[in-house]
């Protein structure tokens, strides 16, 4: 098997997969939409998917490999998605859905390698491939799969309705790198940890004293609690998104743009924030809107009132020379979610900041 054969297999399955998704979206061949097994796969896996993926691979690959071999590639690819699907249904994960927290990354890896692994076994039976080449092919195929996913999300034929696995990976690496700093320069005081393991969408609020604040809060969390909250999203002002290198780094890690405090900007910021909460991502918002600003943004309390099951968690950061103290003050609750959120929000924020400063 040559490098051109491998590239051809990549292209055949990529094109067949994209056309297959479009056909499912357009509900082509509706009469074949018969579930393979409602007990094992619910109604998500149908004979239409098996037939479409196999035929499309055969037709696309017939000019290079011949129809039957190319069709077998598509058939193996789609069949070996079934065991993974059965496991997810047994865990009551809905079709297209993901579990919350850092488990999204584990599930995404499983979804990426399931068909790739068994396709490599099939190719090795027909054409024995050296072990190191198998490893290279596995990595290359995974990267190819990720690139195709990104393209599908960008053009809108697949919908991202779960936490971004790439951001989760980057945040885990940052937590590992930043954790030693926590041992020497940060002390912490916590009321309770159990709330972090619940599946509710979480909104973290804190006073804002430095650009390190998001790292400090996340870095003080034990890994288990940090893992359950992943991915984090931190709203940052436009001034930090104006340079291409800074913008690229911030987007890769967890930041998203906070628009101006006018009506249009507020609506855009709240719309983006709601989308992240519905994807079970954890938001980190500083109501002071900036470092030592005297403005107050009610957005965190608005989101808590309008996003079902969301919880508001309060932090306080204090600094003495080069030493930081992080206090977790527990869960805050609005007394009247349909009332004056500005007054309630200011009262909650000022109360826990006052209590922390007093101690």
Long-range contacts (C-beta under 8 A, 24 or more apart in sequence): 1-123, 1-127, 1-129, 5-65, 6-137, 6-140, 8-61, 8-64, 8-65, 9-61, 9-73, 9-123, 10-140, 10-141, 10-144, 11-60, 12-57, 12-60, 12-61, 12-64, 12-65, 12-70, 12-73, 12-74, 13-57, 13-73, 13-74, 13-77, 14-144, 14-148, 15-56, 15-60, 16-53, 16-56, 16-57, 16-60, 16-74, 17-53, 17-77, 17-148, 18-148, 18-151, 18-152, 18-157, 19-56, 20-49, 20-52, 20-53, 20-56, 21-152, 21-157, 21-158, 22-157, 23-52, 24-48, 24-49, 24-52, 25-157, 28-52, 36-82, 40-82, 40-85, 40-86, 40-89, 41-82, 41-85, 41-86, 41-89, 42-89, 42-95, 43-95, 44-85, 44-89, 44-95, 44-96, 45-81, 45-82, 45-85, 49-78, 50-75, 50-78, 50-79, 53-77, 53-78, 54-78, 72-122, 73-119, 73-122, 76-115, 76-118, 76-119, 76-122, 77-115, 77-119, 78-115, 80-114, 80-115, 80-117, 80-118, 80-119, 81-114, 81-115, 83-114, 84-110, 84-111, 84-114, 96-159, 96-161, 97-161, 97-162, 98-161, 98-162, 98-163, 100-163, 100-199, 100-228, 100-280, 101-163, 101-227, 101-228, 101-229, 101-230, 101-280, 102-168, 102-172, 102-226, 102-227, 102-228, 102-230, 103-227, 104-162, 104-163, 104-165, 104-168, 104-230, 104-231, 105-165, 105-168, 105-169, 105-172, 105-230, 108-165, 109-165, 112-142, 112-145, 112-146, 113-138, 113-142, 116-141, 116-142, 116-145, 160-279, 161-278, 161-279, 162-279, 162-280, 163-230, 163-231, 163-279, 163-280, 163-281, 164-231, 164-281, 166-252, 167-231, 167-252, 167-253, 167-254, 168-230, 168-231, 170-252, 170-253, 170-254, 171-218, 171-230, 171-231, 171-232, 171-253, 171-254, 172-227, 172-230, 174-215, 174-218, 174-253, 175-218, 175-219, 175-223, 175-226, 178-215, 178-218, 178-219, 179-219, 181-219, 182-216, 182-219, 182-220, 185-322, 185-323, 185-324, 186-216, 186-219, 186-220, 186-323, 186-324, 186-325, 186-326, 187-323, 187-324, 187-325, 187-326, 188-220, 188-325, 188-326, 188-327, 188-328, 189-325, 189-326, 189-327, 189-328, 189-359, 190-327, 190-328, 191-328, 191-329, 191-330, 192-328, 192-330, 193-222, 193-225, 195-311, 195-313, 195-330, 195-331, 196-221, 196-225, 196-228, 196-229, 197-224, 197-225, 197-228, 198-311, 199-280, 200-309, 200-310, 200-311, 201-277, 201-278, 201-280, 201-281, 201-282, 201-283, 201-307, 201-309, 201-310, 201-311, 202-229, 202-282, 202-283, 202-310, 202-311, 202-313, 203-277, 203-282, 203-283, 203-285, 203-300, 203-303, 203-304, 203-310, 203-311, 203-312, 203-313, 204-232, 204-282, 204-283, 204-284, 204-285, 204-313, 204-315, 205-284, 205-285, 205-286, 205-287, 205-300, 205-312, 205-313, 205-314, 205-315, 205-332, 205-349, 206-284, 206-286, 206-314, 206-315, 206-316, 206-317, 207-286, 207-288, 207-316, 207-317, 207-353, 208-286, 208-288, 208-289, 208-290, 208-291, 208-292, 208-293, 208-317, 209-291, 209-292, 209-317, 209-318, 209-319, 210-291, 210-317, 210-319, 211-291, 212-324, 213-286, 213-317, 214-254, 214-284, 216-317, 216-324, 216-326, 217-284, 217-315, 217-317, 217-326, 218-284, 220-326, 229-282, 230-282, 231-281, 231-282, 232-281, 232-282, 232-283, 232-284, 233-273, 233-276, 233-281, 233-282, 233-283, 233-284, 234-283, 234-284, 235-269, 235-273, 235-283, 235-284, 235-285, 235-286, 237-289, 237-290, 258-289, 261-289, 261-295, 261-297, 266-299, 269-299, 270-299, 270-302, 270-303, 273-299, 273-303, 274-303, 274-306, 274-307, 277-303, 277-307, 277-310, 278-307, 287-345, 287-349, 296-342, 296-345, 296-346, 296-349, 298-341, 298-342, 298-345, 300-345, 301-334, 301-341, 301-342, 301-344, 301-345, 301-348, 302-341, 304-334, 304-337, 305-334, 305-337, 305-338, 305-341, 306-337, 312-348, 314-348, 314-349, 314-352, 316-352, 316-353, 316-356, 316-357, 318-356, 318-357, 327-356, 327-359, 329-355, 329-356
